[in-house]
Amino acid sequence: MIEVRGLRKAFGQARVLDGVDLRVGQGESLCVIGQSGTGKSVLLKCILGLIQPDEGVILSQGQPLEPYRFMRRFGMLFQGAALFDSLSVWQNVAFRLRQRMSDRAARAIALEKLARVGLDRNVADLMPAELSGGMAKRVGLARAIADDPAVIFFDEPTTGLDPIRARAIDGLIRGIVTETGATAVTITHDMASVRAIGDRVALLQGGRIVHDGPVASMDQAPALAHFLA
């Protein structure tokens, strides 16, 4: 579904990505881990076309990725949920849908997706300021899946949540990815999330992928020992 070859990106004298090679198969859930400042978010922004890499190729289904076309097929759960504070919950969830259908139709889909993430219809007309952190994450997740995307990106989905709510979000993500068959790419530092969400885990270090393998065997991977300690 997505392939990155020889990706390089520097900001001034600071080289953040130094030849990243990475593949994500259709229907696969990949978790990318690494210490703060190693370029995980830069990698994600390059794939999304928000940052232009200095070198390298990004492919989607074997063809050069065209950001505008690709963006019609992806969903995104941002680290802080990133809800529009001037829009109600259902309007946030249906933000993309409202560009091409009536509000009535868009609201119906929004209610369906809110139910999928464990929120009832009474939440639909609340404003983001009225939500708890966990509820905001669920609304952000509902928005990410509102248009039934082929690819979903998750940027630190459990950051700021207590362990119980974090594991609930992990369960929702794993269930949605399994049910929809979507390809998932998760940026995280939470190894419990990696175990719950991922099929594969890749470690970004020194500007390159230094480990890429199944989550099921990551306890035996020397490169991951620091993260599993």
Beta strands, then each sheet from edge to edge (+ up, - down):
strand 1: 2-11
strand 2: 14-24
strand 3: 29-33
strand 4: 55-60
strand 5: 63-64
strand 6: 74-77
strand 7: 151-155
strand 8: 183-187
strand 9: 200-205
strand 10: 208-214
sheet 1: 2+ 1- 4+ 5-
sheet 2: 6+ 7+ 8+ 3+ 9+ 10-
end
